């Protein structure tokens, strides 16, 4: 079931809210949580009921192992660690089978010249997200960071439908305390949730899907071997840059908004990443919960920055390679992860060189140049992320570099493969991403801890957002309703969210 569908907006969500809050008003807090678990499982089963046979047993097994780890942690630490490793490996094996088995068999067969085949394995929705949440829970249980084991709370933490399919990747320490101490500021929180949900819905339906109308034909044409010119290649790449941002940030906003209607604050996942002044800041702003997971449960355990520059370089490259592979079983994602790993290594090297040359802070020209270079680097990376395969990505990148084939019109004169309207759409969308206040700046939402997220230096967008910050007033209610209504009138072209495939 899609957030951007009439079935969800007019049927599922209102019914879920009615049941949950009716039970809470009767003082049946535990029953309300149990009902929300069942509602979330029904949401997941809407796509394919058979995969409840994956989600439910994996949830139960992870909880049992985590509780066993906690019981053994002090008296038998080696057993606790072995259980943790077994639990993590078990979750990764499940993820590996569904997500990477076909990829590994196909590549092994190609490598040795064999004719091995494996029936196509359907990837269960959300598996990459809920497996990471389970892994974090197991690791933290072994570290002594889980203070209470309650099966009902854990089941809801894993299956909570707003974030089940495509995140944010929620940490147990953020959600479980909220389940134990329900918030009582229901009306203001619901008003905030409806506003954020409306913003996210508009991002997806009005902005992301408009960008897709430009990006998809460009990448499909490149995959089919059509000739490319530089302008057409850049237009397709920039259109996808806008589409991916508004699609995934729109989903995350809708997840946060829907969760707020149930009194739960999810973490912020985006903070205007295309405004980043360097690639490290980009990863502090883009898909924040994934960056946090990779840092805490992969980069730091590998050694982080603690063993010298050479080891840090290896750790960065391994982390970004695996982060790329997490997104999908394809060499394009591996290449994308490797490219961003190289970006981060170069950035660290530049920081060291600059520190030796000058101790003064970067001036406006240097900051602007860094931001522009970062955005171009990100756009180049998105070509790998979106392309059907490496040859297609290479063809687009060559065209972007000016080595493509000029497209000829019917009269034989070279002409662009695009129109002024497409250029205007892409330019407007990128201007919104770069200059307009983001959801947090408009609403003041700060996530579970209500602490400020990474925002960078003050900007014109920040000042503008502060001047007309959201409040639970009739005016803002009307504005949110208008935005939602406009978006809902465009639901006839319902499309899946991009991160559903991951």
VEXROTOR-789662 format. One line per 5 residues: their letters; for each residue x, y, z of C-alpha. Coordinates in Angstrom, 3 decimals, m for minus. Layout:
<atoms>
A = X Y Z  ... $
</atoms>
This chain:
<atoms>
XXXXX = 0.000 0.000 0.000  1.390 3.359 m1.017  1.197 6.508 1.081  0.274 8.365 m2.125  m2.889 6.340 m2.786 $
XXXXX = m6.573 6.838 m2.027  m6.672 3.441 m0.298  m4.156 4.649 2.278  m5.276 8.265 2.619  m9.042 7.703 2.765 $
XXXXX = m9.237 4.184 4.135  m6.301 2.649 5.951  m4.881 5.645 7.808  m8.192 7.004 9.180  m9.240 3.508 10.314 $
XXXXX = m5.889 2.881 12.018  m6.072 6.236 13.835  m9.657 5.614 14.941  m8.855 2.204 16.440  m5.614 3.292 18.105 $
XXXXX = m6.898 6.469 19.729  m10.221 4.913 20.764  m8.345 2.257 22.709  m6.068 4.838 24.283  m9.017 6.955 25.399 $
XXXXX = m10.348 3.866 27.167  m7.041 3.607 29.046  m6.027 0.438 27.187  m2.498 1.507 26.313  m1.098 m2.002 25.839 $
XXXXX = m4.096 m3.054 23.796  m3.649 0.041 21.638  m0.005 m0.896 21.010  m1.032 m4.455 20.139  m3.657 m3.108 17.750 $
XXXXX = m1.038 m0.912 16.114  1.195 m3.967 15.611  m1.682 m5.797 13.903  m2.452 m2.731 11.790  1.199 m2.524 10.753 $
XXXXX = 1.284 m6.200 9.818  m1.878 m5.708 7.762  m0.176 m2.775 6.014  2.771 m5.025 5.154  0.526 m7.900 4.091 $
XXXXX = m1.313 m5.622 1.650  1.680 m5.960 m0.677  2.122 m9.741 m0.317  0.801 m11.671 2.717  3.321 m14.487 2.285 $
XXXXX = 6.163 m12.250 3.469  4.618 m12.029 6.905  6.166 m15.503 7.179  9.510 m13.692 6.935  8.860 m10.545 8.975 $
XXXXX = 7.142 m12.173 11.974  9.518 m15.139 12.593  12.581 m12.932 12.040  11.229 m10.451 14.581  10.553 m13.180 17.163 $
XXXXX = 13.929 m14.844 16.618  15.809 m11.539 16.927  13.993 m10.703 20.164  14.722 m14.117 21.697  18.399 m13.895 20.770 $
XXXXX = 18.684 m10.316 22.059  17.168 m11.267 25.406  19.535 m14.233 25.669  22.447 m11.904 24.933  21.371 m9.606 27.766 $
XXXXX = 21.130 m12.528 30.215  24.632 m13.720 29.340  26.348 m10.382 28.908  27.808 m9.980 32.393  28.310 m13.547 33.589 $
XXXXX = 29.186 m15.118 30.229  30.386 m12.358 27.898  31.873 m14.757 25.336  28.568 m16.538 24.940  26.805 m13.186 24.678 $
XXXXX = 29.164 m12.106 21.928  28.765 m15.398 20.098  24.990 m15.041 20.268  25.220 m11.494 18.975  27.390 m12.578 16.048 $
XXXXX = 25.034 m15.454 15.303  22.022 m13.133 15.389  23.663 m10.558 13.131  24.868 m13.229 10.697  21.413 m14.795 10.649 $
XXXXX = 19.777 m11.486 9.742  22.432 m10.807 7.107  21.957 m14.272 5.608  18.249 m13.595 5.218  18.994 m10.236 3.618 $
XXXXX = 21.710 m11.796 1.465  19.466 m14.574 0.176  16.626 m12.323 m0.897  18.714 m9.412 m2.117  21.995 m10.820 m3.400 $
XXXXX = 21.565 m14.521 m4.262  20.630 m13.878 m7.895  23.404 m11.296 m8.247  26.074 m13.613 m6.815  25.012 m16.664 m8.829 $
XXXXX = 24.814 m14.697 m12.088  28.240 m13.132 m11.594  29.862 m16.387 m10.479  28.444 m18.132 m13.534  29.756 m15.379 m15.810 $
XXXXX = 33.177 m15.515 m14.147  33.733 m19.257 m14.677  31.744 m19.553 m17.896  29.125 m21.822 m16.372  25.395 m21.908 m17.046 $
XXXXX = 24.224 m21.730 m13.459  20.740 m20.356 m12.966  18.643 m19.486 m9.956  14.940 m18.739 m10.083  14.189 m15.034 m9.716 $
XXXXX = 13.877 m14.178 m6.015  11.406 m11.419 m5.205  12.824 m8.831 m2.795  10.472 m8.325 0.177  9.613 m4.678 0.694 $
XXXXX = 11.509 m2.975 3.486  13.866 m5.869 4.217  16.988 m3.690 4.013  15.506 m1.274 6.543  14.064 m3.627 9.157 $
XXXXX = 17.115 m5.935 9.030  19.377 m2.978 9.884  17.108 m2.060 12.818  17.332 m5.632 14.136  21.110 m5.685 13.755 $
XXXXX = 21.455 m2.459 15.741  19.228 m3.921 18.477  21.355 m7.089 18.729  24.643 m5.193 18.807  23.357 m2.770 21.442 $
XXXXX = 22.045 m5.654 23.546  25.593 m7.051 23.640  26.933 m3.586 24.490  24.478 m3.274 27.384  22.581 m0.391 25.770 $
XXXXX = 19.135 m2.031 25.827  17.515 m1.412 29.196  14.286 m3.361 28.758  13.029 m6.306 26.715  9.332 m6.238 25.956 $
XXXXX = 8.117 m8.295 22.993  5.134 m6.065 22.254  7.260 m2.918 22.227  9.929 m4.584 20.100  7.373 m5.888 17.610 $
XXXXX = 5.946 m2.394 17.182  9.421 m0.854 16.929  10.230 m3.212 14.040  6.881 m3.231 12.238  5.543 0.320 12.797 $
XXXXX = 4.045 0.945 9.372  5.055 4.602 8.752  8.741 3.630 8.647  8.520 m0.098 7.827  8.911 m0.010 4.053 $
XXXXX = 11.504 2.689 3.348  12.652 4.122 6.656  13.884 6.280 8.261  16.139 3.618 9.829  14.949 4.035 13.402 $
XXXXX = 17.107 3.306 16.449  15.436 1.494 19.331  16.632 4.119 21.774  14.556 6.718 19.946  11.249 4.855 19.711 $
XXXXX = 10.953 2.415 22.622  10.956 5.123 25.334  8.122 6.871 23.482  6.041 3.682 23.542  6.417 3.462 27.323 $
XXXXX = 5.473 7.088 27.993  2.779 8.133 25.503  2.641 11.833 24.739  m0.447 13.767 25.828  m0.066 16.789 23.538 $
XXXXX = m2.241 15.045 20.984  m3.872 17.923 19.109  m0.756 20.075 18.466  1.218 16.951 17.561  m1.505 15.796 15.170 $
XXXXX = m1.640 19.243 13.560  2.126 19.153 13.071  1.899 15.626 11.676  m0.786 16.556 9.155  1.273 19.528 7.956 $
XXXXX = 4.459 17.492 7.526  2.517 14.700 5.810  0.979 17.231 3.397  4.425 18.639 2.584  5.763 15.143 1.924 $
XXXXX = 2.784 14.206 m0.237  3.274 17.356 m2.320  6.987 16.629 m2.683  6.255 13.189 m4.073  3.187 13.809 m6.229 $
XXXXX = 3.855 17.333 m7.510  7.650 17.581 m7.532  9.285 14.147 m7.696  6.853 12.730 m10.241  7.256 15.864 m12.391 $
XXXXX = 11.025 15.349 m12.378  10.518 11.680 m13.248  8.728 12.709 m16.430  12.040 14.209 m17.575  14.526 11.796 m16.000 $
XXXXX = 12.962 8.454 m16.930  12.847 9.004 m20.724  16.442 10.235 m20.692  17.814 7.201 m18.837  15.587 4.779 m20.759 $
XXXXX = 16.827 6.234 m24.051  20.438 5.886 m22.933  19.810 2.262 m21.895  18.344 1.586 m25.359  21.495 2.950 m27.010 $
XXXXX = 19.998 6.205 m28.290  22.490 8.971 m29.172  23.205 11.476 m26.416  24.312 15.081 m26.456  25.796 16.956 m23.515 $
XXXXX = 22.714 19.069 m22.795  20.358 16.095 m22.889  22.647 14.024 m20.671  22.979 16.804 m18.108  19.241 17.454 m18.192 $
XXXXX = 18.488 13.786 m17.480  21.059 13.628 m14.690  19.827 16.830 m13.055  16.208 15.729 m13.393  17.008 12.506 m11.549 $
XXXXX = 18.929 14.513 m8.949  15.713 16.409 m8.223  13.476 13.337 m8.492  15.445 11.251 m6.005  15.617 14.048 m3.458 $
XXXXX = 11.922 14.935 m3.532  10.847 11.292 m3.773  12.777 9.995 m0.779  12.570 13.114 1.347  8.851 13.180 0.535 $
XXXXX = 8.461 9.607 1.766  10.424 10.421 4.918  8.234 13.466 5.578  5.101 11.365 5.144  6.530 8.721 7.482 $
XXXXX = 7.288 11.381 10.115  3.885 13.006 9.659  1.975 9.732 9.912  3.962 8.696 13.001  3.164 11.994 14.704 $
XXXXX = m0.550 11.206 14.334  0.114 8.245 16.643  2.192 10.352 19.043  5.579 9.036 17.932  8.486 11.197 16.749 $
XXXXX = 10.710 9.621 14.086  14.202 10.956 13.288  14.836 13.534 10.602  16.317 11.999 7.454  17.096 15.033 5.275 $
XXXXX = 18.429 18.510 5.925  18.833 20.228 2.546  21.735 18.000 1.415  22.269 19.796 m1.885  23.341 22.886 0.063 $
XXXXX = 26.317 21.018 1.566  29.627 22.829 1.222  31.619 19.559 1.028  30.985 15.842 0.561  31.295 15.021 4.276 $
XXXXX = 28.581 17.562 5.055  26.466 16.054 2.285  26.459 12.739 4.149  25.494 14.551 7.354  22.448 15.882 5.511 $
XXXXX = 21.465 13.105 3.076  19.696 9.948 4.344  20.880 10.855 7.831  19.689 7.652 9.499  21.599 5.434 7.045 $
XXXXX = 24.744 7.538 7.489  24.358 7.174 11.256  23.958 3.399 11.041  26.987 2.973 8.765  29.071 5.135 11.102 $
XXXXX = 28.027 3.477 14.377  27.766 m0.148 13.285  30.344 m0.435 10.519  32.859 2.414 10.254  33.621 2.738 13.970 $
XXXXX = 33.778 m1.049 14.620  36.209 m1.322 11.688  38.473 1.109 13.528  37.167 4.468 12.370  39.845 7.159 12.648 $
XXXXX = 41.785 5.435 15.397  44.570 3.651 13.498  46.170 6.188 11.219  45.472 7.660 7.803  45.943 4.455 5.797 $
XXXXX = 43.552 2.438 7.940  41.046 5.301 7.943  41.121 5.333 4.149  40.438 1.598 4.004  37.625 1.932 6.544 $
XXXXX = 36.000 4.732 4.562  36.201 2.812 1.304  34.836 m0.418 2.820  31.994 1.443 4.538  30.919 3.275 1.396 $
XXXXX = 31.287 0.169 m0.787  28.982 m1.772 1.529  26.687 1.242 1.775  26.442 1.249 m1.999  25.785 m2.497 m2.116 $
XXXXX = 23.083 m2.085 0.543  21.123 m0.036 m1.965  20.965 m2.822 m4.504  22.534 m5.939 m5.989  24.129 m4.352 m9.039 $
XXXXX = 27.585 m3.209 m10.069  26.227 0.301 m10.550  25.576 0.550 m6.807  29.014 m0.871 m6.026  30.572 1.726 m8.313 $
XXXXX = 28.456 4.478 m6.728  29.597 3.458 m3.244  33.228 3.273 m4.351  32.957 6.711 m5.951  31.612 8.276 m2.757 $
XXXXX = 34.289 6.496 m0.765  36.880 8.069 m3.060  35.183 11.450 m2.663  35.483 11.199 1.118  39.128 10.107 0.945 $
XXXXX = 39.989 13.043 m1.331  38.074 15.392 0.968  40.054 14.199 3.996  43.288 14.683 2.078  42.276 18.187 1.030 $
XXXXX = 41.462 19.058 4.645  44.958 18.020 5.736  46.630 19.949 2.935  44.585 23.074 3.558  45.285 22.950 7.295 $
XXXXX = 49.011 23.027 6.549  48.711 25.892 4.081  46.324 28.169 5.974  44.668 28.300 9.372  42.088 30.889 8.323 $
XXXXX = 38.471 29.865 7.787  37.244 29.438 4.226  36.037 32.646 2.623  32.826 33.100 0.625  34.465 32.248 m2.713 $
XXXXX = 35.990 29.045 m1.358  32.726 28.020 0.309  30.781 28.630 m2.910  33.327 26.715 m4.973  33.222 23.823 m2.523 $
XXXXX = 29.432 23.711 m2.589  29.322 23.835 m6.400  31.955 21.105 m6.741  30.132 18.957 m4.206  26.830 19.254 m6.063 $
XXXXX = 28.455 18.348 m9.387  30.150 15.350 m7.753  26.827 14.216 m6.307  25.081 14.555 m9.682  27.806 12.449 m11.323 $
XXXXX = 27.284 9.820 m8.647  23.520 9.768 m9.202  24.120 8.729 m12.814  25.672 5.498 m11.539  22.892 5.170 m8.965 $
XXXXX = 20.127 5.435 m11.586  21.573 3.841 m14.713  20.391 0.375 m15.708  23.973 m0.883 m15.991  27.571 0.326 m16.149 $
XXXXX = 27.683 0.754 m19.956  24.607 2.980 m19.779  26.128 5.016 m16.960  29.374 5.369 m18.907  27.526 6.540 m22.018 $
XXXXX = 25.696 9.227 m20.037  28.841 10.354 m18.241  30.754 10.559 m21.525  27.978 12.665 m22.997  28.003 14.933 m19.934 $
XXXXX = 31.737 15.400 m20.486  31.082 16.471 m24.085  32.037 13.195 m25.757  28.507 12.135 m26.666  26.851 11.945 m30.060 $
XXXXX = 24.989 14.983 m31.341  21.308 14.325 m31.973  20.119 15.220 m35.462  16.743 16.677 m36.259  14.775 15.673 m39.356 $
XXXXX = 16.608 18.268 m41.427  19.973 16.828 m40.406  20.917 19.749 m38.173  22.197 18.986 m34.679  19.567 19.789 m32.059 $
XXXXX = 18.908 19.076 m28.392  16.721 16.119 m27.408  14.639 18.174 m25.004  12.349 21.151 m24.851  12.327 24.405 m22.931 $
XXXXX = 9.521 23.191 m20.674  11.631 20.275 m19.393  14.540 22.622 m18.741  12.260 24.990 m16.832  10.846 22.165 m14.692 $
XXXXX = 14.271 20.875 m13.721  15.617 24.371 m13.026  12.635 25.194 m10.815  12.905 21.946 m8.848  16.611 22.371 m8.222 $
XXXXX = 16.012 25.964 m7.137  13.497 24.705 m4.570  15.948 22.096 m3.285  18.773 24.631 m3.060  17.011 27.795 m1.921 $
XXXXX = 13.609 27.086 m0.375  13.198 26.382 3.348  13.119 22.659 4.087  10.478 20.838 6.131  12.320 21.260 9.423 $
XXXXX = 12.857 24.958 8.845  9.190 25.459 8.034  7.708 23.384 10.867  10.420 23.467 13.525  10.380 19.648 13.733 $
XXXXX = 13.557 18.237 15.257  12.975 14.517 15.703  12.703 12.317 18.826  15.060 14.342 21.020  13.720 17.637 19.639 $
XXXXX = 17.371 18.725 19.334  18.480 20.731 16.281  19.611 18.658 13.303  22.649 19.538 11.183  21.705 22.768 9.454 $
XXXXX = 24.999 24.354 8.454  25.582 28.109 8.559  22.611 30.509 8.568  21.159 31.149 5.123  18.504 33.219 3.422 $
XXXXX = 16.274 30.138 3.460  16.706 29.818 7.225  15.804 33.465 7.773  12.780 33.201 5.493  11.546 30.071 7.255 $
XXXXX = 11.939 31.674 10.673  9.848 34.635 9.523  6.854 32.431 8.706  7.394 29.396 10.960  4.492 26.971 11.179 $
XXXXX = 2.069 27.286 14.079  m1.090 25.278 14.896  m3.374 28.033 13.634  m6.419 28.055 11.317  m4.346 29.770 8.646 $
XXXXX = m1.727 27.046 8.600  m4.427 24.373 8.761  m6.026 25.868 5.672  m2.711 26.105 3.840  m1.887 22.476 4.644 $
XXXXX = m5.344 21.390 3.482  m4.920 23.226 0.180  m1.503 21.639 m0.425  m2.870 18.172 0.384  m5.931 18.696 m1.819 $
XXXXX = m3.826 19.786 m4.803  m1.591 16.747 m4.364  m4.563 14.398 m4.049  m6.035 15.618 m7.317  m2.911 14.242 m9.017 $
XXXXX = m3.079 10.749 m7.519  m4.374 9.333 m10.801  m0.702 8.936 m11.772  0.266 7.007 m8.623  3.868 5.788 m8.693 $
XXXXX = 5.965 3.789 m6.273  8.658 5.438 m4.197  12.190 4.941 m5.508  13.515 3.475 m2.268  10.961 0.652 m2.388 $
XX = 13.439 m1.195 m4.629  16.142 m1.066 m1.966 $
</atoms>
